[in-house]
Amino acid sequence: MNILDFLDPKNINTELKATDKKGVLEELTLPVSEITKIEHKQLVTVLIERERLGSTGIGNGIGIPHGKLKNLPTLILGVGLSRKGVNFDAMDNKPTHIFFLLLTPDNSTDLHLKLLARISKILKENSFKEKLLAAKDKDEVMRLIQDIDEDF
């Protein structure tokens, strides 16, 4: 299982404009809504409800907002980069710059957990995070993920 198996380049935003958590979630889910034809508001609501259980801002500049939807046909991944950083209620109280969005069908708990673990593992590599944050466009993000994905 590779991350790129689930990441559509349309779901990569290298220039997030949002300045708060809700704004980031709205930006990350906009292309997902267009691709899946699921109402944008519904996607944001699922993520906000998950955030109420505890922040998905895991610290070290990383956020992995995730949620499950009954009517989602397949797992969807997205990536967002915030150059300025956003207060995402991270565990270390520092700004969040790198976001991996994970939306899964309601009945795919195993795949959801495996992909969360894989994303968390690659994001522990400081050199990868630095390169990712410096990425200029979607193609560079895809290439960086492909390179590290092959190493794990």
ABEGO torsion letter per residue (X at the ends): XBAAAABBAAABBABBABABAAAAAAAAAAAAAAAAGBBAAAAAAAAAAAAAAEBABAEGGBBBBBBBBAABABBBBBBBBBAAEBBAGBAAGBBBABBBBBBBBAABAAAAAAAAAAAAAAAABAAAAAAAAABABAAAAAAAAAAAAAAX
